[in-house]
């Protein structure tokens, strides 16, 4: 019976139409939001982590992770165009796989979005702290990393940090920005995306002439790796997967998108294609110009792209790239937290979480309660943990959600074949299984300790919360049927309120 408690797609769409978010985002907005969510810590920071795991072989890692994401993007495009409402993989699972699976997917998405936002905040702080120290304004080393991270001291030794102050403050700043309005956030994000693209373009143009084929040898110092090992090409691909996390966040904005049937697929696939091209170019020039052997200088840097430019004779441009990262990376934090708050907003709207979480600010018209709760937790994650651990934990939740979405799309093809599909995944019976297999491979390549072990504990906690609280409060629970259609009869909930426009929004 657990897997039979599903929420019909027609009811999901009906609920969203009665308590929906303002449709204000077009194809360009979504593509910019997608690029803003994707290009960030993965390429600016995790290049060093990948180098330590795979050496020059990280080129293959980018390709493997990109292929898995491309397959998943095709899957996401079909379901997001069919069900243009908030909630992303959670909502899709609720309609197809049942409430229990939907809850676990939503629970896993907390790892994807909230933990990812913390990871990006830490990555940003690495560039910010490096920039400040280079100009004689650095914070005490204890305030540049969390207690589970290490800091390299001026004499070359390392020490444990205490509290990553800059990462903490960034998360709180982004939280405030989200509270004052999504429309304004999207405009800011578009500008930041252009800054990031300009910085990466400059990096490729300056580093490309310095490429030396000798720097690619040995190509695979740690081999291809094996599942559970966490090293080699597969281990690096599992970590680098974080560099692509975020494209799916476009689907969480479906309820706020104009003409979602057309624009959601464009935003998903377009942003992923642009990001993949940039990643391969940056990885090639970074490895070729500097070398990327495990334990080498590049693998130890907290600001690898700026480091490469300084080492090959472009120190001022390296500072500019660092400055671009400092300016632009907050857009990734913004988009990740945007996605997280919309997932929790939707789960609250379904009764699985307290109704207070779906409360809307009377002035700014945003889900302010859940936004501040999310922001505080993200800030604490960022202040305490290193970027590599946060990224891998985020990847575990993401891969689980992607797997379930792929399964849901194929099941829906069988159970509801006649439903209108504005976008149909090509060769779905090939693309779907390959996407699922890729997710499984990368999940187990994260390594058992601590990532998979942490995910298992997190999943157990989620099951306890579901059976102790969410299951009996759900709008699908026996006795709560009247709540299922409550939104349709609530006179206070007019269609399409200006939920994200801010205090000066027009009609």
N, C-alpha and C positions, 0 to 999 in steps of 0.2 A: 504493500500500500504506500510505502514511502515514496516510490518513484511514480505513483499515479497522481500525486497532488500537483497538478500543473495549472498554470494560469493561461487561459486561451489568448491567442494573439489578438483577437478582436477586442477582448476586454482590456488588454494592455494598451492598445491604441486608443480606446475609449477613455480610459483613465487619464492618459497623457493629454488628450485633447481638452479635458476639463481642468486639469491642474498642470498646465504645461509651461514651458519656458518660451520666452519670446523668440520667434524665428527671425534672426537678424544676420546670420553668417552665410556667405556665399562660397563658391568653389575656391577663389583666391584666398579668402580668409581661412578656410579649412586647410589648404595647402601650407600656408604660412604657419598656422597653428601646429600642423603636423611636423613641419621642418623645425619649428621652434621647440617642440617636444623631443625630437629625435637627436638633432645635432647638439651635442653638449658634452657632458662629462665623458661619454663613451669614446669620443675621438680626441678630445682635448686632454683627458687624464688617463683613461684606461689603456691607451696605447702603450704606456709603460708597463702596466700589469700584463698585457698580452705578450710583450717582449720578454718578460721574465718567465712566462710559461712556455712559449713556443719559439722564441727567437724570431728570425726572419720568416719562419713558417706562419707567423700570424697573418700574412697575406692570404693564405688558404683559409685561415680562421674567419676572416672578414667575409670571404666568399661563401663559406658554409653557413654562417649565421644569416647572411643576406638572402640566400636561397630559401632557408626555412621561413624567414619573415615574408618573402615574396609569396610563397605558397599560402601562408596564413592570411596575407593581405587580400588575396583573391577570395578566400573563404569569408573573411570579415565583410568584404564589399557586398556580397550577396545578402547576408543576414541584416546588415546595417541598413541597406536600402529597403528591405522588406519591413523592418521594424524600426522606423526612425524616431526612437524615443531614448531618453536617458537610461543609463544602466549598463550599456555595453554587454560584455559577456555574461554578466549576471542576469540581465533581462532575457537574453536569448536562451540561456539554460533554463530559466523559470518556465518558459513557454514550451520547451521541447523535452527536457530531461527531468523536470520535476523540481519541487521545492528544496529537497535536501541537497541535490547537486548544485542548484542555484545558490543556496546558502554557502556551500563550500567554495564555489567559484567566487562569490562576493568576498568571502573571508580571505581567499588567496589574493584577490585584487588589492587588498590592503597592503600586502607585501609588494605588489607591483608598483602601486602609485605612491603610497606614503613612504615606504622604505626607499624607493627610487628618488623621491624628492629629497630625502635626507642624504642619499649618496651624492646627488648633484650638488647639494649645498656644501658638502665636504670637498668635492672636487673644485668647486669655485673658490673655497677658502684657501686651497693650495696655491692657486694663481694669485689671489689677493695678498696672502701672506708673503709670497715670494716677491711680489711687486713692492710691497711696503718695506721689506728688508733691504731690497736693492736700492731703495731711496732713503735709507736711514730712519725709517719710521716703523720698524717692525715691532710687533707685540712680543711680550715675554714668550719664550718657546712653550711653556706649559699651557698657554692659552691658544696655541695654534693647532692642537690635536687633542683628541679625546683620550681617556684613560686606557682604551684598548688599542690605541695607535701609537706609533713611534715618531719621534722628531729627530732629525739629523742636526746635531749641534755644530757650531763653527769649527771646532777642532776635529770634526769627522766622526765623533762618537755619536751614539744614539741614546735616547732616553724616552720614557713614557710621557705622554702628554697628560693633561688634567681636564681641560674643558676647551672645546673648539668654539671660541667666542664668536668669531666672524661668521661661521656656518650657522650658529644659533640665531644671530641677529638677522641674517639673510632670510631664514625661514619665516621669522615673525614679520618681516617687512613684506614678503610676498603674500602672507596671509591677509595682512591689512589691505593690500592692493586688490585681492580677490573679493574682499568684503565690499569694497566701494563700487564694484561693478565689472562684469565680464566684458561688456562692450568696450570699455576703456582698456581693459587688460589685453584684449585682442589687438587693439591699435598699437599699444606699446610693444606687444610681441612681434608684430610685423616689422617694426623698426629694428628690433634686436636681431631678428632673423637675418636681415640684410647685413648687419654688422658682422655676424658670424660667418656668413658666406664670403664677405670681403676678406676677412682674416684668413680663412682657409685657402682662398684663391691666392692671396699674397704668399702664404706659406709654400704652396705647391710651385708657384712661379720661381721663387728664390731658391728653394731646396732642390728642384729638379736638375739644374746644371751641376750640382755637387754629387749626384748619384754615381756610385762606383760599384760595379758588379761584384767586386771582392767582398763588399759588405753583406752580401747575401749568402756567404759561405761560412760555416755549414748552414744549409737551409733549414734543416730539422734537427737542431741540437738535442731536443727531448723527444724526438719521434712524433708519431701521430697521436700517441696517448691512448688510454683505454678508459672505458666507463668507470666511474668512481675514483679514478686517479687524480683528477683535477689538474693535470699538466698535459703538455704536448699540444698539438694542433687542436684536438677536440676540447681539451681543458680551456685553452685560450678562446675557442669559438663559443664555449658556454659562457665565459666571462664577457666577451665582446658582444654577445647577444644583447647585453645591456645598452650597447651603442644604438640599437635599433628600437629599443623599448620606447614606446610613446606614440608610434604611428597609429596604434589602435585607439589611443585617446581621442582621435578624431571622431570615432564612432560614439563616444560619450556625449559629444555635442550635437548628436543627430536631432534632438528635440529642439535645438536652437538654430537649425539650419534651414535656409530657404531652399525649396526644391531639393529635398534630401535624396530623392531617388537618383538624381543626376550628380549632385555635388558631393555626397559622401564617398562614392567610389573614386571620383576624381581626387578628392583630398587624401584618401588612403593610399592609393597606388602612386599618385603623383609625388607626394612627399617622400615616400619610400624610395622611388626611383632616383630622385635628386640626391637624397642622402647617400645612397649606395655608391653612386658615381664619385662623390666627394670623398667618401671613406677609402675607396681603393686608391685614389690618387694620393691622398695624404699618407696612407700607410706605405705605399711604394716609395714616395720621396723621403719619408722619415727613415725607413730602413736603409734605403740606398745611399743616403747622404751621411748617415751617422753610424750605421750598424745597430743591431738590436739583439745581441747575444744575452742569454739569461745571466743576471748578475752584473751586467755592464752598466755604464753610466746612464744610458737612456732608460733602462728598466727600473732605475732607482729614483728617477726624477718625479716630482709631484706636479710639474708643469712641463711635460715633455716637448711640446711643440715650440714653446718659447726657448727651451733649452737647446733644441736642435739648431735653431736660427742663430743663437748666440755662439754656438760652437763652430758653425761654418762661416762665421765672419759677418753676421748681420745682427749685432747686439741691440741696436736701436729698434729695428723692425721686430726683433724678439720681444722687446718691451711693449711694442704696439700690439702684437698678437696677444700677449698676456693681458694688456689693457682691454682688448676686444673681448677676451674670455670673461674678464671681470664684469664688463658691461652687459654682455649678452647671455651668459649662462643662467642668470636668474629667470629668463623666459622658460627654461626647461623646468625649473622648480615650479613656476607658475602653472604650467600646463599639467604637470603631474598632480599637483594639489587640486587643480580644477577637476581632473578626472576622478580623484579620490572622493571629493565632496559630492560629486554627482552620483557616484555609486552608492554612497551612504544615504544621500537624499532619496534615491529610488527605493532602497531597502527599507527605509523608514516609511515611505509612502505605502509599502506593501505590508506594514505591520510587523516586520521581522526585527526592527529596531525601534526604540522609543520614538513616538510621534514628534517629540520636541525637536528631533534632528532635522525634520523637514520644515521647520519654522522659517518664515521669510522675514527679513528685516523690513520694518515699516517705512524706512526712508530710502535705503539703498536697493531694496527689492532683491536681495540675494539670500541664499541659505546660510545665514551668518553663524548660527550656533554650531553646525557641523563643520563649517570652515575654520572657526577658531579652535575647536577641539582637534581637528586634523592638524592645524598649524602648530599647536603646542607639542603634539607628539612628534611631528617631523623635526621640529627644532631640537628636541631632546635626543632623537636618533642622531642627528647631525653633530651635536655637541659631544657625543660619547664614542662613536664607532668609526673605524677606518672605511674609506671608500670601497676598497676591494670586497670586504665582507658584506657591506650593505648592498652592493651591486649584485653579488651572487645570490643573496637571499631574495632580492627583488626578482631576479631571473627565475627562481624556483616558482614563485607565485604566478609569474607571467606565463611560463611554459605550461603550467597546469591549466590555466584559463584558456590558452590558445588550443590546447588539446580538446577541451570540452566543447569549444565553439565549432571546431572542425567536425566533431562527432555529431553535434546538434544539427548542423547544416545538412549532413548526409541523411540523418534520421528524418528531418523535415521533408526532404525530397521524396521519401517514401510515404510518410504519414499525411502530408498535405501537398500532393503534387500539383494541384490545380490553382494554388494561391499565386497571385501575381508576383512575379520576380523581376523588378525593373533592371536588375543586374544579375546575370546568371554566371556562376563560376564555371569557366570552361573546363571540360574534362573532369568534372567534380569527383568521379569515382577513381580517378588517378591522383588529382591534386589533393583531395581530402586525406586519403591514407598516407600519402607522402608527407603532408604537413604534420599529421599525428606522429608518424615515425620519427620525423626530424625533431619534434618537441621532446619525445621520449629520450632520444639519443643525447640531446643537449642537456636535458634535466639530469640524467645520471652522470654526465661528464662534469657536472659542477663539483663532484667530490662528496663523499659521505660526511666528512667532518670538516667544518661544522654545518655546511649549508643544508644538505638533505636531512641531517639529523634535526636541525632547527625547524625545517618545514614540517617534518613528521610531528614534532611537539606542537607546533602551531595548529596543525590540522586536528589533533586530538582536542586541544582547547576549543577550537571552533565547534566540534561535535558536541562537546559538553554544553557550550553556550546555546546551541541550537535546541537540544532536547530539554534543557532546563528553562529556557526563556522563549526563544523565537518561535518554536513549533506551536505552542499553545496560544500565542498572541497573533499569529499570522492571520491575515484576512481570509485565508483558505481553510483555517481550522474549524472544526465543527462548532457551531454556535456563533461564529463570527461572520456568517454569510452576509449579514446586513451591512457589514463594513466594506464588503467587496465592491459594492456599487455606491458607497457613500459619496464618493467624489462626484458622481453623476448628478446627485440631488442636493448638493450643498450650494445654496444660493450665493454664498460668499466667494465661491470659486468660479470666477468668470473665465471663459475660454481665453487663452493666450494673454495672461497678465504680463506686464513689462517686468519680468522677473530679474532681468540682469542689466537693465539700462542705467541704473543709478538715479540720484535724486532729481536730476534735471531732464529726465527722459520725456519725450513727447509721446503722443498716443501711438 
